Amino acid sequence: MHRFMDQLDEVVCPGKDFKVKPLIMQACANMFSEYMCSVRFDYNDQGFMAIVRNFDEIFWEINQGYAVDFLPWLAPFYHKHMSKLTRWSAEIRDFILERIVNEREQTLGDDDTERDFADALLKSLRLDPSVTRDTIMYMLEDFLGGHSAIGNLVMLALGYIAKHPEVGQRIQREIDRITERGKRNVTLYDTESMPYTVATIFEVLRYSSSPIVPHVATEDTCIAGYGVTKGTVVFINNYELNTSERYWTEPKRFNPSRFIETATLAQIRTDLRDSPTGKQDLTNIIKTNGVSSENERTLQIERVRKNIPHFLPFSIGKRTCIGQNLVRGFSFIIIANILQKYDVHSNDISQIKMYPACVAVPPDTYPLAFTQRASVAVQ
């Protein structure tokens, strides 16, 4: 995060609108490339900038719900659209091959310990006859492309915060409380202690939900008494689940507090019992909420609502989004670190346009203004 924040400091002109999306997308792409391939790219690397843009263009296009996405036989009528996607994908694969795979392949020995996802794929290529070079290229392209979802989610969140400044202010109060007014940076260990920040991310996912993410039945089955034959396209109507008055109070209102509830320390301790970071999370919650032996049985502590059956932002079942933890974690850390240092607003709210039932914003989207907070101590 330090590199991203340093780069952000360089481009921010206090109080003036600017196009922040390219920088956020590059930061997310670097997080993914470092996490999966142990590689980072310079923010001024022209090749890197180009493929990040390509990923973003593809993410925008696939979120438009074109008829060809559901009726492949219409492809001849979408020749221009399909040609763009093919060109962007080819350029992405060329970059991954030249800048990641080829270099790694030359240095990876058969007995070397696997450092990351890229090493694991390259070793499987050598050891498993069923794995081809195309297989690992497509897998790397798909997994690295996951950064686009996070970058667009962050942009949506910042847009809503600019339109609803009280949301940003409440997040900043959380940040100031857990960092003791800027004595340190926010980390992933702070997630459980910052329920309103997490609730804001969930509200963005609810408010901007994609209406349909199609899947295909792999075998004949029966769902709620309805027969579904193999090959049938099936999907959850996520848009209805997220916007219906049957499930939500004032569903058209942006309100992160709908995801907040209160619980006692005993309830929270039970919920965190099986978490790998539960001990650290519990320590942070006790410290930031002023829990003592006198009040721990009665004190009501805010937390993110649990087990909302109709809220399924990452789908459900075996094909649930495998990157959901990365989406939650990376978006949290980017939003929190930005708001720890800056107030986010807009000099022309009318420019902030979100699209219904769409988790993407256009590559050339609304500008935002950042103004450094006077009370921030961490640099």
C-alpha positions as CSV (number, residue, x, y, z in Angstrom):
1,M,0.0,0.0,0.0
2,H,2.9,2.4,0.6
3,R,3.8,2.5,-3.1
4,F,0.2,3.2,-4.1
5,M,-0.2,5.9,-1.5
6,D,3.1,7.5,-2.5
7,Q,2.0,7.5,-6.2
8,L,-1.4,8.9,-5.1
9,D,0.3,11.7,-3.3
10,E,2.2,12.6,-6.4
11,V,-0.9,13.0,-8.6
12,V,-3.3,14.6,-6.1
13,C,-3.9,18.3,-6.6
14,P,-5.7,19.2,-3.4
15,G,-9.4,19.9,-3.9
16,K,-9.3,19.5,-7.7
17,D,-11.1,16.7,-9.6
18,F,-8.9,14.2,-11.4
19,K,-9.2,10.8,-13.0
20,V,-8.1,8.4,-10.2
21,K,-9.4,5.2,-11.7
22,P,-6.3,4.3,-13.8
23,L,-4.1,4.5,-10.7
24,I,-6.5,2.4,-8.6
25,M,-6.6,-0.2,-11.3
26,Q,-2.8,-0.3,-11.5
27,A,-2.6,-0.7,-7.7
28,C,-5.0,-3.6,-7.8
29,A,-3.2,-5.3,-10.7
30,N,0.1,-5.0,-8.8
31,M,-1.5,-6.5,-5.7
32,F,-2.6,-9.5,-7.7
33,S,0.6,-9.9,-9.7
34,E,2.7,-9.8,-6.5
35,Y,0.3,-12.1,-4.6
36,M,0.2,-14.7,-7.4
37,C,3.4,-14.2,-9.3
38,S,5.8,-12.4,-6.9
39,V,6.1,-9.6,-9.5
40,R,5.4,-5.9,-9.3
41,F,5.4,-3.4,-12.1
42,D,6.3,0.3,-12.1
43,Y,3.3,2.6,-12.3
44,N,4.8,4.3,-15.3
45,D,5.5,1.1,-17.2
46,Q,3.7,1.7,-20.5
47,G,3.2,-2.0,-21.2
48,F,1.7,-2.6,-17.7
49,M,-0.6,0.5,-18.1
50,A,-1.8,-0.9,-21.4
51,I,-2.8,-4.3,-20.2
52,V,-4.4,-2.9,-17.1
53,R,-6.5,-0.8,-19.4
54,N,-7.3,-3.9,-21.5
55,F,-8.5,-5.8,-18.5
56,D,-10.7,-2.9,-17.5
57,E,-12.2,-2.6,-21.0
58,I,-13.0,-6.3,-21.0
59,F,-14.6,-6.1,-17.5
60,W,-16.8,-3.2,-18.6
61,E,-17.9,-5.1,-21.8
62,I,-18.7,-8.4,-20.1
63,N,-20.9,-6.5,-17.6
64,Q,-23.1,-5.0,-20.2
65,G,-25.3,-8.1,-20.6
66,Y,-25.1,-8.3,-24.4
67,A,-27.5,-10.9,-26.0
68,V,-24.5,-12.8,-27.4
69,D,-23.4,-13.6,-23.9
70,F,-26.5,-15.8,-23.5
71,L,-27.1,-16.7,-27.2
72,P,-23.7,-17.6,-28.7
73,W,-25.3,-18.2,-32.2
74,L,-25.7,-14.4,-32.4
75,A,-21.8,-14.0,-32.6
76,P,-21.8,-13.1,-36.3
77,F,-23.9,-10.0,-35.5
78,Y,-21.4,-8.9,-32.8
79,H,-18.3,-9.2,-34.9
80,K,-16.9,-5.8,-33.9
81,H,-17.5,-6.4,-30.2
82,M,-16.0,-9.9,-30.3
83,S,-13.0,-8.7,-32.3
84,K,-12.2,-6.1,-29.6
85,L,-12.4,-8.7,-26.9
86,T,-10.1,-11.0,-28.9
87,R,-7.5,-8.3,-29.5
88,W,-7.4,-7.2,-25.9
89,S,-7.1,-10.8,-24.6
90,A,-4.3,-11.5,-27.1
91,E,-2.4,-8.5,-25.9
92,I,-2.9,-9.5,-22.3
93,R,-1.6,-13.0,-22.9
94,D,1.4,-11.7,-24.8
95,F,2.3,-9.5,-21.8
96,I,1.9,-12.3,-19.3
97,L,4.0,-14.7,-21.4
98,E,6.8,-12.2,-22.0
99,R,6.9,-10.4,-18.6
100,I,6.0,-13.2,-16.2
101,V,6.0,-16.8,-17.6
102,N,9.1,-16.8,-19.8
103,E,11.4,-15.2,-17.2
104,R,10.1,-17.4,-14.4
105,E,10.4,-20.6,-16.5
106,Q,14.1,-20.0,-17.1
107,T,14.9,-19.7,-13.4
108,L,12.6,-22.3,-11.9
109,G,14.3,-25.6,-11.1
110,D,12.5,-28.9,-10.7
111,D,13.6,-29.1,-7.1
112,D,12.9,-25.5,-6.2
113,T,10.2,-24.7,-3.6
114,E,7.1,-23.2,-5.2
115,R,6.9,-19.6,-4.2
116,D,3.5,-18.8,-5.6
117,F,0.7,-19.6,-8.0
118,A,2.8,-19.1,-11.1
119,D,5.5,-21.6,-9.9
120,A,2.8,-24.2,-9.2
121,L,1.4,-23.8,-12.7
122,L,4.8,-24.1,-14.3
123,K,5.6,-27.2,-12.3
124,S,2.3,-28.8,-13.3
125,L,3.2,-28.1,-16.9
126,R,6.4,-30.1,-16.5
127,L,4.9,-32.9,-14.5
128,D,1.3,-33.4,-15.8
129,P,0.9,-34.4,-19.5
130,S,-2.7,-33.1,-19.5
131,V,-1.6,-29.6,-18.7
132,T,-0.7,-27.4,-21.7
133,R,0.9,-24.0,-22.0
134,D,-2.4,-22.6,-23.2
135,T,-4.0,-24.0,-20.0
136,I,-1.6,-22.1,-17.6
137,M,-1.9,-19.0,-19.8
138,Y,-5.6,-18.9,-19.6
139,M,-5.5,-19.6,-15.8
140,L,-3.1,-16.8,-15.2
141,E,-5.1,-14.5,-17.4
142,D,-8.3,-15.3,-15.5
143,F,-6.8,-15.1,-12.0
144,L,-4.8,-11.9,-12.6
145,G,-7.9,-10.4,-14.3
146,G,-9.7,-10.6,-11.0
147,H,-8.1,-7.3,-10.0
148,S,-10.6,-5.5,-12.3
149,A,-13.5,-6.5,-10.1
150,I,-11.8,-5.0,-7.0
151,G,-10.7,-1.8,-8.8
152,N,-14.3,-1.2,-10.1
153,L,-15.7,-1.9,-6.6
154,V,-13.3,0.6,-5.1
155,M,-14.3,3.2,-7.6
156,L,-18.0,2.6,-7.0
157,A,-17.4,2.9,-3.2
158,L,-15.5,6.2,-3.6
159,G,-18.2,7.5,-5.9
160,Y,-20.9,6.7,-3.3
161,I,-18.8,8.2,-0.5
162,A,-18.4,11.4,-2.6
163,K,-22.2,11.5,-3.0
164,H,-22.8,10.7,0.6
165,P,-20.1,12.5,2.6
166,E,-21.6,11.3,5.9
167,V,-20.6,7.8,5.0
168,G,-17.0,8.7,4.5
169,Q,-17.0,10.7,7.7
170,R,-18.2,7.7,9.7
171,I,-15.6,5.5,8.1
172,Q,-13.0,8.0,9.1
173,R,-14.2,8.0,12.7
174,E,-13.7,4.2,12.7
175,I,-10.2,4.7,11.3
176,D,-9.3,7.3,13.8
177,R,-10.5,5.2,16.7
178,I,-8.6,2.0,15.8
179,T,-5.4,3.8,14.7
180,E,-5.5,6.3,17.7
181,R,-5.8,9.2,15.3
182,G,-3.2,8.2,12.8
183,K,-0.5,6.6,14.9
184,R,-0.4,3.7,12.4
185,N,-1.8,2.6,9.1
186,V,-4.9,0.5,8.8
187,T,-4.2,-3.2,8.1
188,L,-6.2,-6.3,7.3
189,Y,-6.2,-7.2,11.0
190,D,-8.5,-4.2,11.6
191,T,-11.4,-5.6,9.5
192,E,-13.3,-7.0,12.5
193,S,-12.8,-3.7,14.3
194,M,-14.2,-1.6,11.4
195,P,-17.7,-3.0,10.8
196,Y,-19.0,0.2,9.1
197,T,-16.3,0.2,6.5
198,V,-17.0,-3.5,5.7
199,A,-20.8,-2.7,5.7
200,T,-20.1,0.1,3.2
201,I,-18.4,-2.4,0.8
202,F,-21.4,-4.8,1.3
203,E,-23.9,-2.0,0.5
204,V,-22.0,-1.1,-2.7
205,L,-22.2,-4.8,-3.7
206,R,-25.9,-4.8,-2.9
207,Y,-26.7,-1.5,-4.5
208,S,-24.8,-2.2,-7.7
209,S,-25.5,-5.9,-8.1
210,S,-25.3,-7.7,-11.4
211,P,-28.8,-9.1,-12.2
212,I,-27.7,-12.4,-13.7
213,V,-24.5,-14.5,-13.6
214,P,-25.3,-17.5,-15.8
215,H,-24.2,-21.1,-15.1
216,V,-24.9,-24.4,-16.9
217,A,-26.3,-27.5,-15.2
218,T,-23.7,-30.3,-15.5
219,E,-26.2,-33.0,-14.9
220,D,-30.0,-33.6,-14.7
221,T,-31.3,-32.5,-11.3
222,C,-34.3,-31.1,-9.5
223,I,-34.5,-27.7,-7.7
224,A,-37.4,-26.9,-5.5
225,G,-39.5,-29.4,-7.3
226,Y,-38.6,-28.2,-10.8
227,G,-36.8,-30.5,-13.2
228,V,-33.5,-29.1,-14.7
229,T,-31.9,-31.0,-17.5
230,K,-28.2,-31.1,-18.2
231,G,-27.1,-28.2,-20.3
232,T,-29.8,-25.8,-19.0
233,V,-28.6,-22.2,-18.3
234,V,-29.4,-21.4,-14.7
235,F,-28.8,-18.4,-12.5
236,I,-29.8,-16.7,-9.3
237,N,-31.8,-13.5,-9.8
238,N,-29.3,-11.5,-7.7
239,Y,-30.8,-8.2,-8.7
240,E,-34.2,-9.1,-7.3
241,L,-32.7,-10.4,-4.1
242,N,-30.7,-7.2,-3.6
243,T,-33.4,-4.6,-4.5
244,S,-36.8,-6.1,-3.5
245,E,-38.8,-4.5,-0.8
246,R,-39.7,-8.0,0.4
247,Y,-36.1,-8.3,1.7
248,W,-34.9,-4.8,2.4
249,T,-36.2,-1.6,4.0
250,E,-35.9,1.3,1.5
251,P,-33.8,-0.8,-1.0
252,K,-33.3,2.2,-3.3
253,R,-31.6,4.1,-0.5
254,F,-27.8,3.8,-0.1
255,N,-27.5,2.9,3.6
256,P,-24.5,0.9,4.9
257,S,-26.1,0.7,8.4
258,R,-28.5,-1.9,7.1
259,F,-25.5,-4.3,7.4
260,I,-24.7,-3.4,11.1
261,E,-26.0,-5.2,14.2
262,T,-24.8,-5.3,17.8
263,A,-23.6,-8.2,19.9
264,T,-22.0,-8.9,23.2
265,L,-18.4,-9.8,23.6
266,A,-19.4,-13.4,24.4
267,Q,-21.3,-13.7,21.1
268,I,-18.4,-12.2,19.1
269,R,-15.9,-14.5,20.9
270,T,-18.0,-17.5,19.8
271,D,-18.2,-16.4,16.2
272,L,-14.4,-15.8,16.0
273,R,-13.5,-19.1,17.7
274,D,-12.6,-20.9,14.5
275,S,-11.1,-18.0,12.7
276,P,-7.3,-18.2,12.0
277,T,-7.0,-14.6,13.1
278,G,-9.7,-14.8,15.8
279,K,-7.4,-14.1,18.7
280,Q,-5.9,-11.0,17.2
281,D,-9.3,-9.8,16.0
282,L,-10.8,-10.2,19.5
283,T,-7.9,-8.3,21.1
284,N,-8.4,-5.4,18.6
285,I,-12.2,-5.4,19.3
286,I,-11.7,-5.3,23.0
287,K,-9.2,-2.5,22.8
288,T,-11.1,-0.3,20.3
289,N,-14.5,-0.7,22.0
290,G,-13.3,0.0,25.5
291,V,-14.3,-3.4,26.8
292,S,-13.6,-4.0,30.5
293,S,-14.4,-6.7,33.1
294,E,-17.2,-4.4,34.4
295,N,-19.0,-4.0,31.1
296,E,-18.1,-7.0,28.9
297,R,-21.3,-8.9,29.7
298,T,-23.6,-6.0,28.8
299,L,-21.7,-3.8,26.4
300,Q,-23.3,-3.9,22.9
301,I,-20.5,-3.9,20.2
302,E,-21.2,-3.1,16.6
303,R,-20.4,-5.7,14.0
304,V,-21.4,-6.7,10.5
305,R,-24.7,-8.6,10.3
306,K,-24.3,-12.3,10.1
307,N,-26.2,-14.9,7.9
308,I,-28.4,-12.7,5.7
309,P,-29.9,-15.5,3.5
310,H,-30.9,-13.3,0.6
311,F,-27.6,-11.4,0.4
312,L,-25.4,-13.5,-2.0
313,P,-23.0,-11.1,-3.6
314,F,-20.5,-13.9,-4.5
315,S,-23.2,-16.4,-5.6
316,I,-23.7,-19.7,-3.8
317,G,-22.8,-23.4,-4.2
318,K,-19.8,-25.0,-5.7
319,R,-19.4,-22.2,-8.2
320,T,-19.3,-19.4,-5.7
321,C,-16.6,-16.8,-6.4
322,I,-13.3,-18.2,-5.4
323,G,-11.8,-14.8,-5.1
324,Q,-14.3,-13.4,-2.6
325,N,-11.8,-13.1,0.2
326,L,-9.4,-11.2,-2.0
327,V,-12.2,-8.9,-3.1
328,R,-13.2,-8.1,0.5
329,G,-9.7,-7.8,1.8
330,F,-8.1,-5.8,-1.0
331,S,-11.1,-3.4,-1.4
332,F,-11.1,-2.8,2.4
333,I,-7.4,-2.0,2.7
334,I,-7.5,0.4,-0.3
335,I,-10.6,2.3,0.8
336,A,-9.5,2.5,4.4
337,N,-6.0,3.8,3.6
338,I,-7.3,6.4,1.1
339,L,-9.9,7.7,3.7
340,Q,-7.3,7.6,6.5
341,K,-5.3,10.3,4.6
342,Y,-7.9,12.0,2.4
343,D,-11.4,13.4,2.3
344,V,-13.0,12.2,-1.0
345,H,-15.5,14.5,-2.7
346,S,-16.5,15.9,-6.1
347,N,-16.8,19.4,-7.4
348,D,-19.6,18.3,-9.7
349,I,-21.7,15.5,-8.2
350,S,-23.7,15.3,-11.5
351,Q,-20.6,13.7,-13.1
352,I,-20.8,10.7,-10.8
353,K,-22.9,8.3,-12.7
354,M,-23.4,4.7,-11.7
355,Y,-25.2,2.2,-13.8
356,P,-28.1,0.1,-12.4
357,A,-27.4,-3.6,-12.0
358,C,-23.8,-3.2,-12.9
359,V,-20.6,-3.7,-10.8
360,A,-18.5,-1.9,-13.4
361,V,-17.9,1.7,-14.2
362,P,-16.5,2.8,-17.6
363,P,-12.7,2.9,-18.0
364,D,-13.0,6.7,-18.6
365,T,-15.3,7.4,-15.7
366,Y,-16.1,10.2,-13.3
367,P,-13.3,12.2,-11.7
368,L,-13.0,12.7,-7.9
369,A,-11.3,15.3,-5.7
370,F,-9.0,14.3,-2.8
371,T,-8.1,16.8,0.0
372,Q,-5.6,15.7,2.7
373,R,-7.0,15.5,6.2
374,A,-5.5,17.9,8.7
375,S,-5.4,15.4,11.5
376,V,-3.5,12.6,9.8
377,A,-0.2,11.8,11.4
378,V,0.9,8.6,9.5
379,Q,2.8,9.2,6.3
